[in-house]
Amino acid sequence: MKTSSLVAAFLLVTPAAVCAADKSLLAGAGGKEWTVVKSEEAPPGTKMLFGSDGKLTVKFVIDGKPRAMTGTYTLTGDVLTLKLVHEGRERVDARTVKKLTDAVLITEDKNHKVEELHP
């Protein structure tokens, strides 16, 4: 009986620990910049800076002109929610994190479009 109680307690505590580790992998201690290497939507070389405070900056180039969007992000379990403002309009995008390590971030949107980013 004690063994099953111990296993149940471990299962209840483990997801919170995993979420905390994921956010530290995503943003690091003081923020972390990721570069898009594969995407069906984002221009090549798009940079995403995830701040440890939940702030997000996205920088990209379209027609030779540098552009930027700012906003916030949250990571809850394996769901990464981005809230970005560009030219006065807010866009909310939820993505499923398929893989997150120090070297790679792979996400998938609701239409099954995959993005891969590297630091």
Disulfide bonds with the S-S distance in Angstrom:
none
